Amino acid sequence: MTVGLRALFAGCLLALAAGVGAPAQQEFITVASTTSTEESGLFGYLLPAFTKASGIQVRVVAVGTGQALKIGEHGDCDVVLVHDKTAELAFVARGSASTAMM
């Protein structure tokens, strides 16, 4: 993974953290993501840099796409990261997401 992609992903997480109104006393955000993303090693590679830059810990809940979207619909996470465009668009159309990055 290039340094540019790493910086882009960390920047996106910072923007998302700011968008969810992470107050200064909040020590973590929760990301509902797919198991394939977790298993790829992406979070292990990027999240230490994000935490160092922001001071915010990230807790990843790795589940299937449908479960990740349900976690988001229930408001039990701050960020949803999945890779099923049709399901993502339906999620946004239902008003389940306040911000969508595609």
C-alpha positions as CSV (number, residue, x, y, z in Angstrom):
1,M,0.0,0.0,0.0
2,T,1.3,3.4,-0.9
3,V,1.9,6.2,1.6
4,G,-0.6,8.3,-0.3
5,L,-3.3,5.7,0.1
6,R,-2.5,5.3,3.8
7,A,-2.7,9.1,4.2
8,L,-6.0,9.2,2.3
9,F,-7.6,6.5,4.5
10,A,-6.3,8.1,7.7
11,G,-7.7,11.4,6.5
12,C,-11.1,9.9,5.7
13,L,-11.2,8.4,9.2
14,L,-10.3,11.7,10.8
15,A,-13.0,13.4,8.8
16,L,-15.5,10.8,9.8
17,A,-14.5,11.1,13.4
18,A,-15.1,14.8,13.2
19,G,-18.4,14.3,11.4
20,V,-19.7,12.1,14.2
21,G,-18.9,14.8,16.7
22,A,-16.3,12.8,18.6
23,P,-16.0,15.0,21.7
24,A,-12.6,15.5,23.3
25,Q,-13.3,13.1,26.2
26,Q,-14.4,10.3,23.8
27,E,-11.6,7.9,23.7
28,F,-12.7,5.7,20.7
29,I,-14.9,5.4,17.7
30,T,-16.4,2.2,16.5
31,V,-16.2,1.0,12.9
32,A,-18.5,-1.8,11.7
33,S,-16.7,-3.4,8.8
34,T,-16.5,-6.6,6.8
35,T,-14.5,-9.5,7.9
36,S,-12.6,-9.5,4.6
37,T,-11.4,-5.9,5.3
38,E,-10.3,-6.9,8.8
39,E,-8.6,-10.1,7.6
40,S,-6.7,-8.1,4.9
41,G,-4.6,-6.4,7.5
42,L,-5.7,-3.0,6.4
43,F,-6.8,-1.9,9.8
44,G,-3.7,-3.2,11.5
45,Y,-1.6,-1.2,9.1
46,L,-3.6,2.1,9.1
47,L,-5.2,2.5,12.5
48,P,-2.0,3.0,14.5
49,A,-1.2,6.1,12.3
50,F,-4.8,7.3,12.7
51,T,-4.7,7.0,16.5
52,K,-1.3,8.7,16.6
53,A,-2.6,11.6,14.5
54,S,-6.0,12.0,16.2
55,G,-5.6,10.5,19.7
56,I,-8.8,8.5,19.0
57,Q,-8.7,4.7,19.3
58,V,-10.7,2.7,16.8
59,R,-12.7,-0.4,17.7
60,V,-13.4,-2.5,14.7
61,V,-16.4,-4.9,14.7
62,A,-15.8,-7.3,11.8
63,V,-18.9,-8.9,10.5
64,G,-20.7,-9.6,7.2
65,T,-21.8,-6.7,5.1
66,G,-25.5,-7.1,6.1
67,Q,-24.6,-7.2,9.8
68,A,-22.4,-4.2,9.5
69,L,-25.2,-2.2,7.9
70,K,-27.6,-3.3,10.6
71,I,-25.2,-2.1,13.3
72,G,-25.1,1.2,11.5
73,E,-28.9,1.4,11.2
74,H,-29.2,0.8,14.9
75,G,-26.7,3.6,15.6
76,D,-24.3,1.2,17.4
77,C,-21.2,2.4,15.4
78,D,-19.7,5.7,14.2
79,V,-18.5,4.4,10.8
80,V,-19.7,1.7,8.5
81,L,-17.1,0.4,6.0
82,V,-18.5,-2.2,3.6
83,H,-18.2,-3.1,-0.1
84,D,-21.6,-3.8,-1.5
85,K,-22.7,-0.8,-3.5
86,T,-26.3,-1.8,-3.9
87,A,-26.7,-2.4,-0.1
88,E,-24.8,0.8,0.6
89,L,-27.1,2.9,-1.6
90,A,-30.2,1.3,0.0
91,F,-28.7,2.1,3.5
92,V,-28.2,5.7,2.5
93,A,-31.7,5.9,0.8
94,R,-33.3,4.7,4.0
95,G,-31.7,7.6,5.9
96,S,-29.5,5.3,7.9
97,A,-26.4,7.3,7.1
98,S,-25.8,10.9,7.7
99,T,-22.7,11.0,5.5
100,A,-21.8,8.7,2.7
101,M,-18.3,8.4,1.1
102,M,-18.2,6.3,-2.1
